[in-house]
Amino acid sequence: MKNIFIKIFFFSAILVFSGSCELEEIDNPNAPSVESFAEGASQADIQLLAAGLEAVMRNDLEFHYDTMSILGREYYDLSGVDPRFTGELLKGPLDNNGFLTTRAFAAWYKIVKGANVLLTAVENSQAGFTDADKNGYYGYANTLKAYALLMVLNRQYQNGIRLEVADPDNLGPIVGYDAALTGIMDLLNEGFANLANAGSGFDYAMSSGFESFDSPSTFAQFNRAIAARVALYQGNMAEVRSLLNASFFDIGGDMNMGVKHVFGATGNDILNAQFHVPNQSGQEFMIHDSWIADAEAGDARVAEKSNLFSPGDPPVPTTVMFDGLTADYQVAVYDSNTDPVYLIRNEELILMYAEAQVNNNTAEALAGINAVRNAAGLADYAGATDATSLIEEILNQRRYSLIAEGHRLVDLRRLGRLNENYIPLDRPGDNILDSFPTPFNEGL
C-alpha cells in the first residue's frame, strides 16, 4: 500500500518546537513556512498538512512509552546506554530540564501545534472548500489534538498541562488534571460534531494506519473510543458505556482492530523504535521478573510479548544484570521494526467495557473479562464476583494485554493502587514516582 509519509517528510522541518510551546519558522526556500500555510493555503497545502500531522505523531514515541513503562515497572532499560534510565526514573527526583521529562512532552505538543496550524489553514484557505470538507479537516485535527493532549496529560498528571497554545505570545494557563480532562473531552466532542457534518468522505487520503477508519463516520468511532478512555479516567462509567456504544468496540471482534501508527523501511519513512532485536547486546529492554512470575499458566500473552534473553550461537539463556537490577526476559511486543503501534484498539475497549459494567451488570463485566481471557488461551474467570475482586481481575488482564502501551502507571494511579503491592522497589533508594515534572521552560 502506498505510504503517504514519504511525500510529507519535510513537514516536520516546517515546525520547530521550543521549550515553551512556541512554534518558530525555519527560513527554508525549498519548503513552506508556517505563515504560508496559515494564509491562503491551497488544497494541496492543506492535504499536506493533514498527512503531515499523522506522520509526525510517530516521532519520539519510544521516549513516551519507555519512560511511562519504566515508572510503572513493566520493564527496565538494562542496556546501560544511559544511567538515568535505571537511576533517575526509578529513584527520582526527575530533572525538569532533562530529556526524560522534556522530549516526549515536546513531541506531543508538536502534534497539538501542528493541529492548530491545520485548523487555521483550513479556515483561511483560498481553496474553496465546502462546509463538509472543512468540517472533515476540523474533526480530524481536533481529534488528534485531543489525543496528543491526553497523552501528555498522562505523563504530567496533577502537574497539569496547557490546553491553549495556539497563540505563542499568549499561552493559556497550566490547568490541573481534572480540568484538563474536561477540556480534552470538550475538544473531542467538538471534533465529533465536526465529523457529523463532514459528509460521506474526507478531502484527503489517510495512511493504512487508519484503514477502516478513513471516512468521517468511521473516524468518529475512533473519536468516541478516545472519549471513552477520557471518561474512564474521569470515573464516569455510565458515560464510558455510552461512548463505547458509539465507538468501534466489539466484544466478539478482533482484539487488534483499531487505529495505529504505521512505519516503513523505505524512502524517508521511519522505523518502529520500540522494536528490540532479540538476544542482541544493546537491546536489553527487559520485562520485570514479576510479570513473568505472576502470569497464569497457559497465558499466550507471555510467549507473544516476551523473549527469554538468549544470546550466543548456540543461544544460551542469560540473566541480564545492570546497576543492581536483574531480569531474564526481553520485551517482545513488536516482532519487527515495521510493526504498527496502536493508538487504541479493541482489546482495550473490551476491558474498559468490563470495568464500566462492574457496578452496573456483573454478567456483562464477566463477558468482557472472559473475552480477553479466552483470546489469551485462558479459561473463564472463576474467582469472586464482588466489585473489588472484579476490578483486580480487570487490572490484571490490562497488565498482560496492554504491557508497554503506556497504561500501567495510569491504571495504578487512577485505581488507588500506586504502592509497593503493585510497584516493586528492587533496590534500596528506589521510589514510586507518579508523574513527570513540568518542564523548566514551561514554568517561566
Beta strands, then each sheet from edge to edge (+ up, - down):
strand 1: 15-17
strand 2: 23-25
strand 3: 75-77
strand 4: 161-162
strand 5: 174-175
strand 6: 258-261
strand 7: 285-287
strand 8: 306-308
strand 9: 320-322
strand 10: 325-327
strand 11: 329-331
strand 12: 341-345
sheet 1: 1+ 2-
sheet 2: 3+ 7- 11+ 8-
sheet 3: 4+ 5-
sheet 4: 6+ 12-
sheet 5: 9+ 10-
end
